[in-house]
Amino acid sequence: MVLHVGLVKIGKYRPLRGPVWQCWAATAFNRSRGGRRYARLMSITPHIVVQDAERATAFYRDAFGAEEVSRIPVPDGRLMSVQLRMAGGLLHLADEFPEIGVLAPPSFGGTPVVLALDVADAETVFAQAVAAGAAIRQPLADMFWGDRHGQLEDPFGHRWNIAQHLRDVPHDEVVAAAARAYS
């Protein structure tokens, strides 16, 4: 599983695999490589807020095969944190706590954040998530950057890109295709 935050594609892109959600971050210029930017590996564990963390835990189990690792309940019945393991990565989720400004996407009209899940079989994961209650925002399709890709919105307002890497595409070809697609 890979979480992409500020993804920088340099040369050939290969999804990372590991024990935590991972992202690439551009860090500095490397003079020994002709002044090109280089990327370094960083780990990140998302902590998302939902309305009804108990129901969300069941959804992520059914949709993405998540396994509960731990939970922290509070006396009023809300969950301060549920830690889930998904495809080798971790996801924390929590109920809303409006009294301290902790709100889920529906409470303020949506989210600008998309969680990206790289999987071995996009068709299966996509269908499983839809069967569990996710809404299709963008159907699965083969994309110019070399992935089978689609986007879902879960019942809690969070968006998920589901992707399966199919082939390596040279960076200059991806840039040219993006220019054609968005011109």
C-alpha positions in Angstrom: 0.0 0.0 0.0 1.3 3.4 -0.9 0.0 6.8 0.2 1.1 9.5 -2.2 1.4 13.0 -0.8 2.9 15.6 -3.1 4.1 12.8 -5.4 7.1 13.6 -7.4 7.7 11.3 -10.4 11.3 11.2 -11.5 12.4 8.9 -14.3 10.7 5.5 -13.9 8.1 5.3 -11.2 7.8 2.2 -9.2 5.3 2.0 -6.3 7.0 1.4 -2.9 6.1 -1.5 -0.7 6.8 -1.6 3.0 5.5 -1.9 6.6 4.1 1.6 6.6 2.2 4.0 4.3 5.0 5.7 2.3 5.3 8.8 0.2 8.0 10.4 -1.9 9.0 14.0 -1.1 11.3 16.1 -3.3 14.1 17.2 -1.0 17.0 18.9 -2.6 19.0 19.2 -5.8 21.7 16.6 -6.3 24.5 18.3 -8.2 26.2 15.0 -8.9 23.2 14.0 -11.0 23.1 17.1 -13.2 21.1 19.3 -10.8 18.1 17.0 -11.0 15.8 16.7 -8.0 16.0 13.5 -6.1 13.3 11.9 -3.9 13.7 10.3 -0.5 11.4 7.9 1.3 9.3 9.2 4.2 6.7 7.3 6.2 3.3 8.7 7.0 0.3 7.3 8.8 -3.0 9.0 8.0 -5.4 9.7 10.8 -8.8 10.4 9.4 -12.0 11.6 11.1 -15.4 10.0 10.4 -19.0 10.1 11.6 -19.4 6.7 13.3 -16.0 5.2 13.7 -17.5 1.8 14.6 -19.3 1.6 11.3 -16.3 3.0 9.4 -14.1 0.2 10.9 -16.5 -2.4 9.5 -16.5 -0.6 6.1 -12.7 -0.6 5.8 -12.6 -4.2 6.8 -15.2 -5.1 4.2 -13.9 -2.8 1.5 -10.1 -3.0 1.8 -9.5 -6.0 4.1 -8.5 -3.9 7.0 -7.7 -5.6 10.4 -8.2 -3.8 13.6 -5.0 -3.4 15.7 -6.2 -1.3 18.6 -8.8 1.1 19.7 -9.2 3.9 22.3 -12.8 4.5 23.4 -13.9 7.4 25.5 -16.6 7.3 28.2 -19.4 8.8 26.0 -19.0 5.9 23.5 -17.0 7.7 20.8 -13.7 6.3 19.6 -10.7 8.6 19.9 -8.7 6.3 17.8 -9.0 3.0 15.9 -5.8 1.7 14.4 -6.3 -0.5 11.3 -3.7 -2.5 9.3 -4.4 -2.4 5.6 -2.1 -4.2 3.0 0.9 -3.8 5.3 0.2 -0.1 6.1 -1.6 1.6 9.0 -4.6 3.9 9.1 -6.0 5.6 12.2 -9.5 6.8 12.3 -11.6 8.6 14.9 -15.1 9.8 15.6 -15.8 13.5 15.3 -15.1 15.6 18.4 -16.7 18.9 17.4 -16.1 20.5 20.8 -12.4 20.6 19.9 -12.8 21.2 16.1 -12.2 17.6 15.0 -14.7 17.2 12.1 -15.4 14.7 9.4 -15.7 15.8 5.7 -19.5 15.9 5.7 -19.4 18.4 8.5 -17.7 21.0 6.4 -18.8 20.1 2.9 -16.2 17.6 1.7 -12.5 17.0 1.6 -9.6 18.1 -0.6 -7.6 15.0 0.4 -7.4 11.8 -1.6 -6.0 8.7 -0.2 -4.2 6.6 -2.8 -4.1 2.8 -2.5 -1.8 0.9 -4.8 -2.9 -2.7 -5.1 -2.1 -5.9 -7.0 -5.6 -6.3 -8.4 -7.5 -3.0 -8.9 -10.6 -4.7 -10.3 -11.1 -6.9 -7.3 -10.4 -4.1 -4.7 -12.6 -1.6 -6.6 -15.5 -4.0 -6.8 -15.1 -5.1 -3.2 -15.2 -1.4 -2.0 -18.3 -0.6 -4.2 -20.0 -3.7 -2.8 -19.2 -2.5 0.8 -20.9 0.9 0.0 -18.3 3.1 -1.7 -19.6 5.4 -4.5 -17.7 5.5 -7.8 -16.3 9.0 -8.6 -14.2 7.8 -11.5 -14.5 4.3 -13.0 -11.4 2.2 -13.4 -9.6 2.7 -16.6 -6.1 2.3 -18.0 -4.3 5.6 -17.6 -1.6 7.3 -19.6 0.9 7.2 -16.7 0.8 3.3 -16.7 -1.7 2.5 -14.0 -5.2 1.0 -14.0 -6.9 3.7 -11.9 -10.2 4.8 -10.5 -11.6 6.9 -7.7 -14.1 6.1 -5.0 -15.8 8.0 -2.2 -16.4 6.0 1.0 -19.6 6.4 3.0 -17.8 8.8 5.4 -16.8 11.4 2.8 -13.2 10.3 2.2 -11.9 9.8 -1.4 -9.7 6.9 -2.4 -7.7 6.4 -5.6 -7.3 2.7 -6.3 -4.4 2.0 -8.6 -2.7 -1.0 -10.1 0.7 -0.4 -11.8 0.6 -2.0 -15.3 3.6 -0.6 -17.1 6.4 1.9 -16.8 6.0 5.0 -19.0 8.9 7.3 -19.6 8.5 10.6 -17.7 8.5 12.8 -20.9 5.7 10.7 -22.3 3.6 11.2 -19.1 4.2 14.9 -19.2 3.2 15.1 -22.9 0.1 13.0 -22.3 -0.9 15.2 -19.3 -0.5 18.3 -21.5 -2.8 16.8 -24.1 -5.4 15.7 -21.5 -5.6 19.0 -19.8 -5.3 21.5 -22.7 
